[in-house]
Structure formats: structure tokens, C-alpha cells
Amino acid sequence: MNNNVSLKSIILGPIVFALIMVMLVVHSYMNIVNEEIDNQYEYIDASLTRSAKVITSLDYSFNSSFKNRDVQLVDLNREVSGGLCRMWPFESSILADNKSRDIPTVEISYMLVGKESLCDESSALFKRAARKIALAPILSFLHNLDDFIYGIHYVDNFGYVMSSPDTVSKNINKDTLAIVKSRPYWQKTAANHNQVTVSGPAILGEFSLSEPVLSMTLPVMYKDKFQGAIALNIEVDKLLNKQSKLTNLIHLIDNKTTPVPDNAYREKLLNIDGLDFHHLLYYELNWHDEFKNFLEVKKFNLTVVFIVYLFSVVTLFYFNSRVEQAHFKDLAARDPMTGLLNRRGLETFLSKIKYGEYAVIAVLDIDDFKVINDTYGHDVGDNVICYVADQLETNTRDSDAVARFGGEEFVVYLTGHNVERMKQIMQRVKDAIVADSSRVIDSGFTISGGVEVVKKSSGDFETWFKAADEKLYQAKKTGKNKLVF
């Protein structure tokens, strides 16, 4: 039987295995991506929660400032230009007078911008702002708390802005000061007293912002009247992708105003207590970029898979070639019609086996085979040959050998220690073939044979075969249908 594997199977078999391995590598990579997305989402959620606490604490401080009727006179730089007053600190850091210079100082950067009367110490606007000026250093400290906080500003309903850093309000003019109160987030904040209003991402040009920010705002109330709004601006890009190991970007959108794109992956609706917003996060899945990163990150694993694939193919080629060689070698040693050993096959068999004390070489021949062919045709003649071959194999042991040397001539090899027993076996085999021969042709047929019994150490196969063949000749000449020992 041919056990060799087709070339297609040799190539496709390992490919199936390699594909399974690649799928496992892809699964591992996607687990890494999802884990990193989870980490980023957790960081964003925690950062927004912390920012909400910052603005809540500032809101408390600003609300409390209205209860303080004392005016805090602080020496600040003052400048009136373009119809506006600007005030900012002389020093860039603060430290109490009685403290050592060895302790850390607080870097400050803030600015107040408002109507011209803001620079007039006798004006109501100046006195209103002076009550809150002590909060300005706190704004500076909190704005530096996280690098994603772009700035914090307070917009007073009576016409001034206090911001940190100073760059947030440095470029405000009279027109942009008026624009602030027309912004939707201002209107929404004024009406939403019990929650932090979240708006954006948007670019707030009036505050010199060039990057989109997410704004958290709270109304400052005094005696149930709206006094202004405190706002914390978060630089979206820094918040979303800080130290991210992801190939593509995480995005944050207001899903009431912005549709979710088709390539959005792992959408997450944000839900934080006390925040009024309708925002969601998603990961921008770009398959081309992701594939390139996959090849880079998993190149070692993929190389191992490729090496295993090549090794599997080479190994299968090797074993398949060995099987094919054995198969063709076996074909060369066998008779194509009956599957029995041919002369070469029998000689190879005899060169490898371990002999018993005695060996039997029997040469058998179908009697009057030419008559069978002439009477019934060559097809029936072939059936007779195959029948004899089957009977010989059925009635001999696995340790014995049966061969066809051509035409109707068969050779049987037996080995053992009991000569009489081996002779009986040969006679039984011959009788069984003749007894059931009517299964092939109605009249049946007979066989004759010459049997040579030898000691294992005497002579060689050619000598044994010649002796058995001479005895076959005697059987044919003395009546056929017999064995001559």
C-alpha cells in the first residue's frame, strides 16, 4: 500500500498548523491592545474625576470669597491698553516672608483682565476682584497639578477674567471679553447649578487656545444669584494619549453633536458622578498601521512560526521521500499481478531473515495451465494465478515467504526445526489449493511441486532452487498433482 503523502498535503498541512499559530499570536496581540486601551481608559476616567474634584474645590473657594468683605490689596503690575486693564504679579514664585529659601517655592503665573475700571482701586470692579485675588496663586498651583490641565480661569459676570497661566487671557480684547458670555457653555453653566458642566472638545480662541480642550465649568453663586463661572480646561490630546503604547489614537467626542466614525473600536460612554456630559471614548482602529505594528511587536513569534513551518515541511518531505523510496523498493520486489514477492524480492527476504535449523524451498506449478488459458481465456487464467497466490499466503505463516517467479510458477520458503512438520505443511497447502480450485473453474485444477529440504548451513538459494525445480520436473513426468520431496 502506498503511504506517501501528496506534495499538496505536505505544504498545506503545516500551513493549517501555522495559521492556527498565527491566529494565537494575533489573539495575544489583540489582548495586549485591549489591555492597553483598558489602562488608558482607566487613566482618563481617573484624571477626569480628579479634575472634577479640583474645580469643585475652586468653586467652594470662589463662593466663599463673596462672604469675605475685606479687600485684599496686592501689589501687582498694572497696564491699561486697548480699553482693558491687565494685572499680573511682579514675582514668578511665592514664598512666605518668614520661610527659608531652602523649602520649595510655588511657581505662579496668572493674570486679571477686565474693563479699565479694574485698575482703579476706588472702583467697585477692583474691590470685587480684590476679594478673590488671594485665590490666584491657588489657580497657579492647581493648573500645574497635571500636565494635561491647560489652564484655569474665572469669568466674572461683572466684566473681568482671572486666569492661570497668564497666557490664557493675555490676548483677550474687548470683543473677545464679550464673546465669552455668548458661548453655549456659559449659558449652560449659568443654568446648571448642581453639576459640573462639561463641554467640548473645542478650540477657545478667545483664550489663546490653539488645541482642542475639554472644559469643566461650575457657576459661582452668591445669595442664589449667578456671579460668574470657574472653568478648568483640559488639553484633550495630552489627556487621551499620555504615555500610550497604542499604535493609533484614543479620541473623545460629544456623541450628541459628533457621529461615531466607522473605524471606532472599544467605544466607552463616560459616566462620572456629578458631571453633566454626553461624551464617549473610542480607539481609532487603523488596520494598516495596526498590522505594521503587529509585525514589529510580534516579529519574534512570527519568526518562530515561520521556522516551525519550514521545519515541518522539510521533515514531511524527508519522511515522505523515505516512504516513497520504501514503496517503490517494495514495488520492485513484488509481482504486480498477485502482490507476491518476485525473484529479487525473495532473494532480499532470504538475505535478511534468521534461518531455523532447516529450510524448505518448494517450487510449485499449475498443471496444464496452457489448456486452462486456451479453454477459458487469459482472464480466467489470471484468476487461477491470483487464486493460487491467495491460497499460498493464507496457508503459510508470516515468517514464511511466497513468491511468483513468472507464469504459473510459485516458490514457497519455510524454515523450522522439524522436517516432517514442514513437509506436512507443504502437503496441506497443496491439498487446500486443489480442493477449492473449483471456485475458479468448475472442473477445478491441480498443481505439482518439487520440495527441497536443506540444513541452513548447506548451499545457497540458487542451489536449493535448482534442486527443487528438478523435483518439480519429476512430479510433472510422473503423473502431476503431486509433491516430490
Kinemage of the C-alpha trace (Angstrom):
@kinemage 1
@onewidth
@group {chain A} dominant
@subgroup {mainchain}
@vectorlist {calphas} color= white
{ca met a 1} P 0.000 0.000 0.000
{ca asn a 2} L 1.281 3.453 -0.882
{ca asn a 3} L 1.547 5.505 2.305
{ca asn a 4} L 3.275 8.529 0.780
{ca val a 5} L 1.740 11.997 1.193
{ca ser a 6} L 0.972 14.297 -1.721
{ca leu a 7} L 3.013 17.449 -2.253
{ca lys a 8} L -0.158 19.478 -1.695
{ca ser a 9} L -0.683 17.865 1.709
{ca ile a 10} L 2.960 18.400 2.665
{ca ile a 11} L 2.605 22.135 2.031
{ca leu a 12} L -0.986 22.700 3.170
{ca gly a 13} L -0.813 20.543 6.303
{ca pro a 14} L 1.849 22.684 8.016
{ca ile a 15} L 0.144 25.824 6.680
{ca val a 16} L -3.013 24.930 8.607
{ca phe a 17} L -0.930 24.451 11.744
{ca ala a 18} L 0.994 27.674 11.052
{ca leu a 19} L -2.266 29.589 10.552
{ca ile a 20} L -3.530 28.331 13.896
{ca met a 21} L -0.285 29.510 15.500
{ca val a 22} L -0.566 32.897 13.758
{ca met a 23} L -4.151 33.216 14.990
{ca leu a 24} L -2.917 32.610 18.526
{ca val a 25} L -0.247 35.286 18.024
{ca val a 26} L -2.909 37.694 16.697
{ca his a 27} L -5.111 36.857 19.686
{ca ser a 28} L -2.196 37.581 22.011
{ca tyr a 29} L -1.524 40.895 20.254
{ca met a 30} L -5.179 41.955 20.485
{ca asn a 31} L -5.147 41.079 24.184
{ca ile a 32} L -2.202 43.452 24.582
{ca val a 33} L -4.038 46.170 22.619
{ca asn a 34} L -7.208 45.742 24.672
{ca glu a 35} L -5.263 45.741 27.925
{ca glu a 36} L -3.525 48.979 26.927
{ca ile a 37} L -6.873 50.507 25.936
{ca asp a 38} L -8.272 49.496 29.328
{ca asn a 39} L -5.300 51.116 31.066
{ca gln a 40} L -5.735 54.331 29.090
{ca tyr a 41} L -9.476 54.418 29.745
{ca glu a 42} L -8.880 53.923 33.473
{ca tyr a 43} L -6.286 56.707 33.468
{ca ile a 44} L -8.628 59.062 31.593
{ca asp a 45} L -11.528 58.268 33.896
{ca ala a 46} L -9.384 58.816 36.997
{ca ser a 47} L -7.956 62.067 35.566
{ca leu a 48} L -11.391 63.466 34.791
{ca thr a 49} L -12.594 62.509 38.261
{ca arg a 50} L -9.598 64.255 39.841
{ca ser a 51} L -10.133 67.330 37.649
{ca ala a 52} L -13.763 67.435 38.720
{ca lys a 53} L -12.631 67.481 42.350
{ca val a 54} L -10.211 70.326 41.573
{ca ile a 55} L -12.897 72.518 40.061
{ca thr a 56} L -15.314 71.621 42.849
{ca ser a 57} L -12.804 72.788 45.462
{ca leu a 58} L -12.189 76.000 43.490
{ca asp a 59} L -15.902 76.581 43.227
{ca tyr a 60} L -16.163 76.333 47.004
{ca ser a 61} L -13.318 78.823 47.431
{ca phe a 62} L -14.788 81.323 44.981
{ca asn a 63} L -18.246 81.042 46.503
{ca ser a 64} L -16.758 81.595 49.959
{ca ser a 65} L -14.890 84.686 48.769
{ca phe a 66} L -18.151 86.598 48.452
{ca lys a 67} L -18.697 86.215 52.174
{ca asn a 68} L -15.373 87.934 52.811
{ca arg a 69} L -15.980 91.678 52.719
{ca asp a 70} L -12.277 92.519 53.228
{ca val a 71} L -10.422 93.890 50.243
{ca gln a 72} L -7.039 92.207 49.671
{ca leu a 73} L -4.623 94.868 48.437
{ca val a 74} L -1.977 93.066 46.428
{ca asp a 75} L 0.835 94.848 44.669
{ca leu a 76} L 0.520 93.821 41.002
{ca asn a 77} L 1.719 95.007 37.661
{ca arg a 78} L -0.999 97.075 36.036
{ca glu a 79} L -1.461 98.072 32.448
{ca val a 80} L -4.313 99.801 30.647
{ca ser a 81} L -4.381 99.358 26.879
{ca gly a 82} L -6.966 98.740 24.193
{ca gly a 83} L -9.744 99.717 26.572
{ca leu a 84} L -8.827 96.948 29.032
{ca cys a 85} L -6.983 96.692 32.325
{ca arg a 86} L -4.420 93.931 32.824
{ca met a 87} L -2.890 92.974 36.159
{ca trp a 88} L -0.270 90.307 36.901
{ca pro a 89} L 2.202 89.521 39.716
{ca phe a 90} L 5.678 91.032 39.966
{ca glu a 91} L 7.245 87.742 41.083
{ca ser a 92} L 7.084 84.405 39.267
{ca ser a 93} L 7.216 82.462 42.535
{ca ile a 94} L 5.897 82.972 46.035
{ca leu a 95} L 7.237 82.168 49.495
{ca ala a 96} L 6.130 83.471 52.872
{ca asp a 97} L 8.430 86.153 54.293
{ca asn a 98} L 9.325 84.119 57.375
{ca lys a 99} L 10.205 80.928 55.454
{ca ser a 100} L 13.617 79.653 54.459
{ca arg a 101} L 14.647 79.725 50.824
{ca asp a 102} L 15.546 76.045 51.193
{ca ile a 103} L 11.917 74.940 51.077
{ca pro a 104} L 10.217 74.562 47.665
{ca thr a 105} L 8.663 77.703 46.246
{ca val a 106} L 5.425 77.804 44.276
{ca glu a 107} L 5.700 78.972 40.693
{ca ile a 108} L 2.885 81.376 39.890
{ca ser a 109} L 1.523 82.644 36.619
{ca tyr a 110} L -1.806 84.418 36.483
{ca met a 111} L -3.444 87.486 35.021
{ca leu a 112} L -6.574 89.540 35.553
{ca val a 113} L -8.132 91.183 32.504
{ca gly a 114} L -11.199 93.389 32.591
{ca lys a 115} L -12.705 96.757 31.994
{ca glu a 116} L -10.462 99.793 32.518
{ca ser a 117} L -12.058 100.407 35.914
{ca leu a 118} L -10.430 97.170 37.119
{ca cys a 119} L -7.165 99.138 37.512
{ca asp a 120} L -8.879 101.825 39.613
{ca glu a 121} L -8.566 100.884 43.301
{ca ser a 122} L -11.566 103.031 44.109
{ca ser a 123} L -13.875 101.252 41.634
{ca ala a 124} L -16.435 98.646 42.590
{ca leu a 125} L -14.946 96.257 39.991
{ca phe a 126} L -11.480 96.497 41.571
{ca lys a 127} L -12.889 95.861 45.046
{ca arg a 128} L -14.900 92.898 43.704
{ca ala a 129} L -11.791 91.394 42.117
{ca ala a 130} L -9.591 92.167 45.143
{ca arg a 131} L -11.680 89.821 47.296
{ca lys a 132} L -10.628 86.939 45.028
{ca ile a 133} L -7.030 87.902 44.302
{ca ala a 134} L -5.817 85.626 47.114
{ca leu a 135} L -7.144 82.673 45.117
{ca ala a 136} L -4.896 83.425 42.131
{ca pro a 137} L -1.814 81.545 43.488
{ca ile a 138} L -4.055 78.553 44.144
{ca leu a 139} L -5.100 78.647 40.493
{ca ser a 140} L -1.409 78.598 39.531
{ca phe a 141} L -0.678 75.648 41.758
{ca leu a 142} L -3.681 73.635 40.570
{ca his a 143} L -3.087 74.405 36.917
{ca asn a 144} L 0.356 72.795 37.298
{ca leu a 145} L -1.052 69.783 39.121
{ca asp a 146} L -1.376 67.728 35.922
{ca asp a 147} L 0.289 68.412 32.605
{ca phe a 148} L -2.987 67.855 30.744
{ca ile a 149} L -4.568 70.836 32.534
{ca tyr a 150} L -4.067 73.640 30.042
{ca gly a 151} L -5.375 76.342 32.316
{ca ile a 152} L -7.942 77.504 34.848
{ca his a 153} L -9.893 80.730 34.578
{ca tyr a 154} L -12.680 82.521 36.349
{ca val a 155} L -15.022 84.750 34.326
{ca asp a 156} L -16.854 87.249 36.491
{ca asn a 157} L -20.339 88.319 35.483
{ca phe a 158} L -19.362 91.960 36.050
{ca gly a 159} L -16.648 92.051 33.418
{ca tyr a 160} L -13.244 90.616 34.247
{ca val a 161} L -11.322 87.365 33.820
{ca met a 162} L -8.773 85.825 36.168
{ca ser a 163} L -6.704 83.048 34.618
{ca ser a 164} L -3.706 80.824 35.179
{ca pro a 165} L -1.391 80.687 33.358
{ca asp a 166} L -1.305 84.284 32.239
{ca thr a 167} L -1.143 83.220 28.577
{ca val a 168} L -4.773 82.074 28.751
{ca ser a 169} L -6.079 85.641 28.974
{ca lys a 170} L -3.091 87.677 27.764
{ca asn a 171} L -4.580 88.230 24.293
{ca ile a 172} L -8.147 88.940 25.362
{ca asn a 173} L -9.566 92.170 23.923
{ca lys a 174} L -12.846 93.995 24.451
{ca asp a 175} L -14.591 91.988 21.740
{ca thr a 176} L -13.472 88.571 22.976
{ca leu a 177} L -14.390 89.519 26.545
{ca ala a 178} L -17.938 89.990 25.331
{ca ile a 179} L -17.828 86.754 23.296
{ca val a 180} L -17.183 84.671 26.416
{ca lys a 181} L -20.668 85.325 27.769
{ca ser a 182} L -22.238 84.340 24.459
{ca arg a 183} L -20.640 80.917 24.426
{ca pro a 184} L -23.111 77.988 24.827
{ca tyr a 185} L -21.131 76.552 27.719
{ca trp a 186} L -21.504 79.875 29.598
{ca gln a 187} L -25.266 79.821 29.164
{ca lys a 188} L -25.469 76.166 30.142
{ca thr a 189} L -23.224 76.682 33.164
{ca ala a 190} L -25.320 79.604 34.385
{ca ala a 191} L -28.415 77.396 34.299
{ca asn a 192} L -26.821 74.247 35.724
{ca his a 193} L -26.195 74.892 39.426
{ca asn a 194} L -25.879 71.329 40.705
{ca gln a 195} L -23.448 69.668 38.312
{ca val a 196} L -20.135 70.264 36.606
{ca thr a 197} L -20.887 71.215 33.015
{ca val a 198} L -18.588 69.525 30.517
{ca ser a 199} L -18.294 70.911 27.001
{ca gly a 200} L -16.057 70.397 24.002
{ca pro a 201} L -13.639 69.327 22.786
{ca ala a 202} L -13.392 72.750 21.159
{ca ile a 203} L -10.812 75.424 20.393
{ca leu a 204} L -11.409 78.505 22.549
{ca gly a 205} L -9.815 81.254 20.512
{ca glu a 206} L -10.727 83.977 22.987
{ca phe a 207} L -8.362 82.354 25.492
{ca ser a 208} L -5.487 81.980 23.014
{ca leu a 209} L -6.042 78.235 22.751
{ca ser a 210} L -4.864 76.576 19.551
{ca glu a 211} L -5.557 72.989 20.602
{ca pro a 212} L -8.951 71.459 21.395
{ca val a 213} L -9.790 71.451 25.081
{ca leu a 214} L -12.424 69.834 27.221
{ca ser a 215} L -13.900 72.449 29.549
{ca met a 216} L -15.291 71.732 33.006
{ca thr a 217} L -17.284 74.662 34.373
{ca leu a 218} L -19.201 75.425 37.554
{ca pro a 219} L -21.297 78.503 38.337
{ca val a 220} L -20.197 80.702 41.236
{ca met a 221} L -23.317 81.653 43.195
{ca tyr a 222} L -23.940 84.126 45.985
{ca lys a 223} L -27.344 84.518 47.553
{ca asp a 224} L -28.794 82.402 44.732
{ca lys a 225} L -27.525 84.838 42.135
{ca phe a 226} L -25.120 83.910 39.346
{ca gln a 227} L -21.825 85.737 39.911
{ca gly a 228} L -19.599 84.095 37.316
{ca ala a 229} L -18.137 80.780 36.209
{ca ile a 230} L -14.978 78.916 37.127
{ca ala a 231} L -13.564 76.825 34.271
{ca leu a 232} L -10.875 74.164 34.056
{ca asn a 233} L -9.588 73.463 30.550
{ca ile a 234} L -8.124 70.057 29.769
{ca glu a 235} L -5.846 69.633 26.762
{ca val a 236} L -7.505 66.645 25.125
{ca asp a 237} L -4.523 65.227 23.233
{ca lys a 238} L -2.340 65.134 26.358
{ca leu a 239} L -5.086 63.551 28.418
{ca leu a 240} L -6.025 60.853 25.941
{ca asn a 241} L -2.671 59.600 24.764
{ca lys a 242} L -0.217 60.254 27.589
{ca gln a 243} L 2.481 57.565 27.573
{ca ser a 244} L 0.241 55.457 25.364
{ca lys a 245} L 1.783 52.339 23.833
{ca leu a 246} L -1.037 52.084 21.315
{ca thr a 247} L -0.415 52.376 17.594
{ca asn a 248} L -3.309 54.731 16.951
{ca leu a 249} L -5.070 57.370 18.998
{ca ile a 250} L -7.850 57.399 21.540
{ca his a 251} L -10.495 60.017 20.819
{ca leu a 252} L -13.097 61.743 22.955
{ca ile a 253} L -16.260 63.152 21.385
{ca asp a 254} L -19.588 64.603 22.424
{ca asn a 255} L -21.815 61.912 20.975
{ca lys a 256} L -24.776 64.291 20.866
{ca thr a 257} L -23.057 66.521 18.339
{ca thr a 258} L -20.430 64.291 16.712
{ca pro a 259} L -21.166 60.966 14.992
{ca val a 260} L -19.110 57.933 15.920
{ca pro a 261} L -16.832 57.016 12.962
{ca asp a 262} L -16.903 53.587 11.327
{ca asn a 263} L -13.388 52.717 12.487
{ca ala a 264} L -14.217 53.322 16.153
{ca tyr a 265} L -13.200 50.416 18.393
{ca arg a 266} L -13.957 49.797 22.069
{ca glu a 267} L -16.454 52.634 22.498
{ca lys a 268} L -16.971 53.624 26.119
{ca leu a 269} L -19.592 56.075 27.343
{ca leu a 270} L -18.162 58.185 30.164
{ca asn a 271} L -20.187 58.296 33.346
{ca ile a 272} L -18.796 60.167 36.361
{ca asp a 273} L -20.924 61.250 39.308
{ca gly a 274} L -21.548 64.978 39.411
{ca leu a 275} L -20.565 65.639 35.785
{ca asp a 276} L -23.140 66.645 33.204
{ca phe a 277} L -21.806 65.436 29.894
{ca his a 278} L -22.558 63.120 26.987
{ca his a 279} L -19.104 62.050 25.917
{ca leu a 280} L -17.618 58.767 24.866
{ca leu a 281} L -14.153 57.391 24.272
{ca tyr a 282} L -13.112 55.224 21.362
{ca tyr a 283} L -9.938 53.835 19.892
{ca glu a 284} L -9.253 54.733 16.272
{ca leu a 285} L -8.593 51.386 14.610
{ca asn a 286} L -6.446 51.788 11.507
{ca trp a 287} L -5.838 48.283 10.201
{ca his a 288} L -2.844 49.256 8.068
{ca asp a 289} L -0.993 50.881 10.975
{ca glu a 290} L -2.094 48.143 13.349
{ca phe a 291} L -0.778 45.460 11.012
{ca lys a 292} L 2.610 47.181 10.725
{ca asn a 293} L 2.836 47.442 14.498
{ca phe a 294} L 1.730 43.820 14.858
{ca leu a 295} L 4.602 42.724 12.615
{ca glu a 296} L 7.024 44.815 14.651
{ca val a 297} L 5.802 43.736 18.099
{ca lys a 298} L 5.330 40.070 17.255
{ca lys a 299} L 8.204 39.605 14.817
{ca phe a 300} L 9.915 37.090 17.108
{ca asn a 301} L 6.759 34.986 17.470
{ca leu a 302} L 6.080 35.141 13.735
{ca thr a 303} L 9.679 34.168 13.002
{ca val a 304} L 9.306 31.136 15.267
{ca val a 305} L 6.059 30.169 13.499
{ca phe a 306} L 7.778 30.502 10.117
{ca ile a 307} L 10.751 28.410 11.246
{ca val a 308} L 8.416 25.738 12.649
{ca tyr a 309} L 6.506 25.762 9.359
{ca leu a 310} L 9.692 25.331 7.297
{ca phe a 311} L 10.942 22.623 9.648
{ca ser a 312} L 7.604 20.798 9.357
{ca val a 313} L 7.659 20.971 5.550
{ca val a 314} L 11.277 19.784 5.354
{ca thr a 315} L 10.580 16.989 7.837
{ca leu a 316} L 7.494 15.859 5.934
{ca phe a 317} L 9.431 15.995 2.662
{ca tyr a 318} L 12.145 13.858 4.207
{ca phe a 319} L 9.844 11.218 5.665
{ca asn a 320} L 7.645 11.244 2.578
{ca ser a 321} L 10.667 10.624 0.364
{ca arg a 322} L 11.685 7.775 2.661
{ca val a 323} L 8.185 6.304 2.425
{ca glu a 324} L 8.203 6.698 -1.353
{ca gln a 325} L 11.600 5.041 -1.611
{ca ala a 326} L 10.388 2.158 0.523
{ca his a 327} L 7.191 1.962 -1.521
{ca phe a 328} L 8.955 1.845 -4.866
{ca lys a 329} L 11.517 -0.548 -3.479
{ca asp a 330} L 8.670 -2.779 -2.375
{ca leu a 331} L 7.045 -2.472 -5.799
{ca ala a 332} L 10.299 -3.524 -7.428
{ca ala a 333} L 10.383 -6.586 -5.171
{ca arg a 334} L 6.808 -7.735 -5.889
{ca asp a 335} L 4.852 -9.331 -8.665
{ca pro a 336} L 2.399 -6.712 -9.990
{ca met a 337} L -0.443 -9.188 -10.612
{ca thr a 338} L -0.524 -11.073 -7.314
{ca gly a 339} L 1.383 -8.821 -4.946
{ca leu a 340} L 3.655 -11.740 -4.048
{ca leu a 341} L 7.404 -11.356 -3.894
{ca asn a 342} L 9.225 -11.682 -7.191
{ca arg a 343} L 12.610 -13.356 -7.551
{ca arg a 344} L 14.505 -10.233 -6.427
{ca gly a 345} L 12.146 -9.763 -3.501
{ca leu a 346} L 12.570 -13.319 -2.326
{ca glu a 347} L 16.349 -13.093 -2.528
{ca thr a 348} L 16.246 -9.874 -0.458
{ca phe a 349} L 13.955 -11.567 2.069
{ca leu a 350} L 16.276 -14.538 2.401
{ca ser a 351} L 19.280 -12.270 2.917
{ca lys a 352} L 17.684 -10.665 5.964
{ca ile a 353} L 15.882 -13.468 7.796
{ca lys a 354} L 17.192 -15.683 10.535
{ca tyr a 355} L 17.075 -19.332 9.462
{ca gly a 356} L 15.811 -22.140 11.614
{ca glu a 357} L 17.716 -25.387 11.719
{ca tyr a 358} L 16.144 -26.464 8.435
{ca ala a 359} L 14.739 -24.688 5.408
{ca val a 360} L 12.251 -25.790 2.764
{ca ile a 361} L 12.255 -24.458 -0.780
{ca ala a 362} L 9.196 -25.565 -2.765
{ca val a 363} L 8.698 -24.832 -6.451
{ca leu a 364} L 5.004 -25.193 -7.432
{ca asp a 365} L 3.462 -25.126 -10.883
{ca ile a 366} L -0.167 -25.178 -12.067
{ca asp a 367} L -0.819 -28.339 -14.069
{ca asp a 368} L -1.965 -27.906 -17.669
{ca phe a 369} L -2.133 -24.122 -17.303
{ca lys a 370} L -1.876 -23.649 -21.076
{ca val a 371} L -5.020 -25.764 -21.509
{ca ile a 372} L -6.823 -23.565 -18.947
{ca asn a 373} L -5.850 -20.434 -20.867
{ca asp a 374} L -6.863 -21.945 -24.203
{ca thr a 375} L -10.166 -23.269 -22.845
{ca tyr a 376} L -11.342 -20.437 -20.600
{ca gly a 377} L -9.314 -17.479 -21.791
{ca his a 378} L -6.499 -15.489 -20.284
{ca asp a 379} L -8.778 -13.642 -17.834
{ca val a 380} L -9.723 -16.910 -16.179
{ca gly a 381} L -6.086 -17.929 -16.332
{ca asp a 382} L -5.172 -14.770 -14.436
{ca asn a 383} L -7.877 -15.562 -11.876
{ca val a 384} L -6.369 -19.020 -11.391
{ca ile a 385} L -2.930 -17.500 -10.745
{ca cys a 386} L -4.360 -14.987 -8.247
{ca tyr a 387} L -6.329 -17.755 -6.516
{ca val a 388} L -3.200 -19.851 -6.032
{ca ala a 389} L -1.327 -16.801 -4.732
{ca asp a 390} L -4.084 -16.041 -2.201
{ca gln a 391} L -4.205 -19.642 -1.009
{ca leu a 392} L -0.455 -19.798 -0.561
{ca glu a 393} L -0.409 -16.604 1.521
{ca thr a 394} L -3.429 -17.701 3.550
{ca asn a 395} L -1.991 -21.089 4.422
{ca thr a 396} L 1.549 -20.013 5.309
{ca arg a 397} L 2.951 -18.175 8.316
{ca asp a 398} L 4.079 -14.549 8.454
{ca ser a 399} L 7.625 -15.803 8.917
{ca asp a 400} L 7.402 -17.771 5.643
{ca ala a 401} L 7.726 -16.326 2.166
{ca val a 402} L 5.747 -16.887 -1.031
{ca ala a 403} L 6.949 -15.670 -4.431
{ca arg a 404} L 5.904 -15.840 -8.065
{ca phe a 405} L 8.754 -16.320 -10.465
{ca gly a 406} L 6.696 -15.751 -13.614
{ca gly a 407} L 3.909 -17.504 -15.496
{ca glu a 408} L 2.314 -20.193 -13.339
{ca glu a 409} L 5.414 -20.926 -11.243
{ca phe a 410} L 5.425 -20.181 -7.486
{ca val a 411} L 8.126 -20.572 -4.843
{ca val a 412} L 7.441 -21.165 -1.141
{ca tyr a 413} L 10.052 -20.788 1.585
{ca leu a 414} L 9.608 -22.313 5.054
{ca thr a 415} L 12.030 -22.535 7.967
{ca gly a 416} L 11.893 -24.545 11.174
{ca his a 417} L 13.376 -27.332 13.256
{ca asn a 418} L 11.035 -30.216 12.391
{ca val a 419} L 11.482 -31.542 8.859
{ca glu a 420} L 8.429 -33.786 8.907
{ca arg a 421} L 6.264 -30.971 10.176
{ca met a 422} L 7.377 -28.710 7.334
{ca lys a 423} L 6.673 -31.443 4.774
{ca gln a 424} L 3.176 -31.833 6.223
{ca ile a 425} L 2.629 -28.086 5.909
{ca met a 426} L 3.568 -28.133 2.232
{ca gln a 427} L 1.294 -31.098 1.576
{ca arg a 428} L -1.585 -29.405 3.400
{ca val a 429} L -1.087 -26.220 1.401
{ca lys a 430} L -1.063 -28.140 -1.896
{ca asp a 431} L -4.178 -30.135 -0.959
{ca ala a 432} L -6.057 -26.987 0.112
{ca ile a 433} L -5.355 -25.298 -3.220
{ca val a 434} L -6.568 -28.278 -5.236
{ca ala a 435} L -9.606 -28.921 -3.036
{ca asp a 436} L -11.057 -25.448 -3.533
{ca ser a 437} L -9.911 -24.915 -7.130
{ca ser a 438} L -13.449 -25.416 -8.434
{ca arg a 439} L -14.208 -21.954 -7.058
{ca val a 440} L -12.246 -20.582 -10.001
{ca ile a 441} L -13.156 -23.042 -12.776
{ca asp a 442} L -15.901 -25.632 -12.495
{ca ser a 443} L -13.682 -28.584 -13.362
{ca gly a 444} L -11.016 -27.477 -10.936
{ca phe a 445} L -7.305 -27.868 -11.487
{ca thr a 446} L -4.247 -29.393 -9.852
{ca ile a 447} L -0.727 -28.303 -9.013
{ca ser a 448} L 2.570 -30.113 -8.824
{ca gly a 449} L 5.702 -29.255 -6.914
{ca gly a 450} L 9.220 -30.108 -6.003
{ca val a 451} L 10.281 -29.654 -2.389
{ca glu a 452} L 13.896 -29.382 -1.274
{ca val a 453} L 14.645 -29.696 2.444
{ca val a 454} L 18.085 -28.441 3.474
{ca lys a 455} L 20.130 -27.559 6.508
{ca lys a 456} L 20.633 -23.824 6.913
{ca ser a 457} L 24.397 -24.064 6.550
{ca ser a 458} L 24.415 -26.036 3.315
{ca gly a 459} L 24.483 -24.338 -0.075
{ca asp a 460} L 22.737 -21.210 -1.261
{ca phe a 461} L 19.372 -20.241 -2.687
{ca glu a 462} L 20.311 -20.931 -6.303
{ca thr a 463} L 21.422 -24.440 -5.408
{ca trp a 464} L 18.251 -25.076 -3.396
{ca phe a 465} L 16.037 -23.649 -6.107
{ca lys a 466} L 17.680 -25.756 -8.808
{ca ala a 467} L 17.223 -28.925 -6.745
{ca ala a 468} L 13.547 -28.140 -6.066
{ca asp a 469} L 12.975 -27.323 -9.740
{ca glu a 470} L 14.364 -30.726 -10.754
{ca lys a 471} L 11.939 -32.414 -8.354
{ca leu a 472} L 9.107 -30.393 -9.889
{ca tyr a 473} L 10.129 -31.802 -13.251
{ca gln a 474} L 9.932 -35.307 -11.772
{ca ala a 475} L 6.438 -34.595 -10.419
{ca lys a 476} L 5.301 -33.455 -13.844
{ca lys a 477} L 6.768 -36.521 -15.534
{ca thr a 478} L 5.296 -38.988 -13.038
{ca gly a 479} L 1.628 -38.026 -13.211
{ca lys a 480} L 1.305 -34.461 -11.915
{ca asn a 481} L -0.900 -33.407 -8.970
{ca lys a 482} L 1.796 -34.351 -6.506
{ca leu a 483} L 4.734 -33.092 -4.492
{ca val a 484} L 8.123 -34.727 -4.837
{ca phe a 485} L 10.321 -34.389 -1.728
